[in-house]
Amino acid sequence: MHAFDGITMFHLAVPQLVFGEVTRQGLGDWSTVLWSQSGGDVHTAEGLRIGGLRGPDVVDDADVVVIPSWPEDTPVVDPDLRRLLVGAHRRGALVAGLCLGAIPVVDAGLLSGRSAVTHWAAMDRLSDRGDDVELSADVLYIDHGDVITSAGTASAIDACLHIVRRYLGAAKANRLARTLVVAPHREGGQRQYIDSPLSEPSTGNPVGETLEWAMTNLDEDLSIDRLAAHARMSRRSFIRRFREATGSTPARWIQVQRLSRARHLLESSDRGIEVIARAAGFGSSATFRQKFAAEFGIPPSAYRRQFGLAGEVVGPD
């Protein structure tokens, strides 16, 4: 993980906390190494000095290279760091640019012709840096398989948990998220400044009660009209209240919950694909396969081989 003079402690700490917890919980044998381009000490934005950093040679053996942030004045990535990022990418390492860290990743040309995201306040600057990069202002992170970028500040937690999920599966990522007391998978993007997040459905909260009911009936018809009827609201009022509570649309929320249940069943059971498709509420196995592959970039059968009961999980050294 790259460190530089002026980096904030939060940006530096997030990947260390998430990835370090993988080892502390016995979920995998991961090691996180801080490095700077000079190999010397760095001074954080808070005035603290951090010593014992490794030099750039550590990147040669890294499975994941994380640029957790970038200076506020967003300088152009220097040639040495550019070569490091391009070289790591060419040999198959995952490159992650978190928050402003997306800027040097774009500067290195790793997202040419593709999409990226960064902190909302730096979107214009990122647009100026990569004319052929499509910017997405309404997502928390974007994973292209070889390169990941995330939105501002706390979205780095989402992106790091996503990396854990990619390598170790949803069950272990969810366990890690519970330990950190964060959502294992948040929906939506930087437009969502939710005034009243719905953490625990409770009596007297019609939307919360409906979410709780829907979670136990994912295999049934969960149209917006049926959800609104359960909440005893008009369709229009329900959609508005639902978005206020979750930051998502009912249709998107239901799809995410169904995919989450399907992923859990693929990991923890030997049920057939058609059975899982029905249990998760998809109309057919074909629809299930299409939705699953579109969401996770891998077919259900391949996901099961990698993360299922009989699968072998391979993570970073």
Number of C-alpha atoms within 10 A of each C-alpha: 22 23 26 22 16 17 21 20 14 16 23 20 11 19 22 17 15 22 20 16 18 21 14 12 13 10 16 21 14 16 13 18 14 19 23 20 16 12 17 14 17 21 17 18 15 11 13 12 11 15 13 11 19 20 15 18 13 15 21 13 12 20 17 21 24 27 26 27 28 25 15 10 7 15 11 13 16 11 10 10 17 19 13 18 24 16 14 20 18 12 11 12 21 22 24 27 28 32 28 29 25 30 30 24 27 26 18 21 16 19 21 16 12 13 17 31 30 32 21 19 11 18 19 12 14 25 16 10 16 20 12 15 20 16 18 18 18 15 20 26 26 18 18 13 11 15 20 25 32 30 32 23 18 15 23 26 24 24 25 24 24 20 21 23 19 18 17 21 21 21 16 20 24 18 15 23 19 12 11 14 9 14 15 20 18 15 17 18 21 16 12 15 10 12 10 10 12 17 10 11 15 13 9 8 13 19 26 20 17 20 23 14 15 18 14 9 14 19 17 14 13 16 12 17 15 13 22 22 14 17 19 14 16 12 15 12 11 22 21 14 15 22 17 18 17 23 23 19 17 21 12 12 18 20 18 18 16 22 21 16 19 24 23 18 21 24 21 15 13 14 12 12 20 16 14 24 24 17 19 23 22 23 15 14 16 13 11 24 19 14 18 22 14 11 13 15 14 14 16 21 13 12 20 23 15 20 24 21 13 13 12 11 13 12 15 15 12
